[in-house]
Amino acid sequence: MKIIILGAGQVGGTLAEHLASEANDITVVDTDGERLRDLGDRLDIRTVQGRGSFPTVLRQAGADDADMLVAVTNSDETNMVACQVAHTLFHTPTKIARVREAAYLTRAGLFDNDAIPVDVLISPEQVVTHYIKRLIEHPGALQVIDFAEGKAQLVAVKAYYGGPLVGQQLRQLREHMPNVDTRVAAIFRRDRPILPQGDTVIEADDEVFFIAAKANIRAVMSEMRRLDESYKRIVIAGGGQIGERLAEAIESRYQVKIIEMNPARCRYLSDTLDSTVVLQGSASDRDLLLEENIADADLFLALTNDDEANIMSSLLAKRLGAKKVMTIINNPAYVDLIQGGDIDIAISPQLATIGTLLAHVRRGDIVSVHSLRRGAAEAIEAIAHGDAKSSKVIGKAIENIVLPPGTTIGAIIRDEEVLIAHDDTVIEAGDHVILFLVDKKHIRDVEKLFHVGLSFF
């Protein structure tokens, strides 16, 4: 696939890295020559220096025969104009734009071919807010991913000493929970993936990914570790777009406080939010945290744009008694350094956003793609089309499907029903199939499984 990426920042660069390793023809456009040289040295891609909304720059980047334009510069306006130019002059089939400003996102009818021709809108703030909200709903989870509009969920937890299943074989999960159907999709032990078998023994500190119907998630989590109590008191450091959206989404169910430096922003937040308490000051101010009884907080969330400020305020909050801390980290190099110590969960906005982008780049009918373990693995939701003659999966039991190495099928969603995958489960047309890949180099093989042969047409 021939793809033009506008913007060599963290999202654009991470996306180029994902796609270049999968035999795509990638061109990255940016005004910053140094960023482009850095990307060009590391990846097998073309680079073009210039403004991505200029027709001459897009033509130089290969827009005449590009399959897709992904506009992820820091400017909403540049992204939107680039999509308009690509549509009008180059008839680019698929145009994806990152748009952050809520004033654009809330205008009905603004984004279609008769107005601004954007096929897919990506709002990082919305994606990250949803991601954090899921983590708040499942205390103790490292990652929570929705499939088929939330009917099934994939959850990552760390197995703890004393968990009922720790030290036991996976096949005993069914004995422990005869009325709950679940499947362990993968286990990471000391950062190495293990494909789970019935005789696989779960060890303490294993990172266990399991899939189940949404209603059964807490019951399965209790098998891996002592369940954390539900959060009640939440402190958010940073009243920017993510902080505001998250507070708005959760303030009806939790006691929420926001700490924000900017006085004007504080006034806006206090006028906009209903029950959230807005405090003006620095989240790294020890006296302010003590005054606001940070030791009583169940969860401290550092959501500013400054990685160092987020890390320092999180460490301070934990030191002063906050039970859990989650931190947004924009620099991917920091994520592995800090997660799992005093900081319980490090959230990478780029990786959360990349999954949304990848779903539209994958071949076959891929509904969603989720990056797991900082990009080391992927979870994919694909729809099976065709019939037994034209499809490699329809009409076959899972044990008879030749899956690429390191790939497992975790569940099938059929209409409203969640079917946990077993060897004798047969895939039918229209099924949503949830797959887990621990080795992304086999992604093309997975896509080919869900291609429909010519006999279908």
Helices and strands as residue ranges (DSSP letters): E 2-6, H 10-20, E 25-30, H 33-42, E 46-49, H 55-60, G 63-65, E 68-71, H 76-90, E 94-98, H 102-105, E 120-122, H 124-137, E 141-147, E 152-158, H 172-176, E 182-189, E 192-194, E 207-213, G 214-216, H 217-224, E 233-237, H 241-250, E 255-260, H 263-272, E 277-280, H 286-291, G 294-296, E 299-302, H 307-319, E 324-328, H 332-338, E 345-347, H 349-361, E 366-372, E 377-383, G 398-400, E 407-414, E 417-420, E 432-437, G 440-442, H 443-449, G 454-456
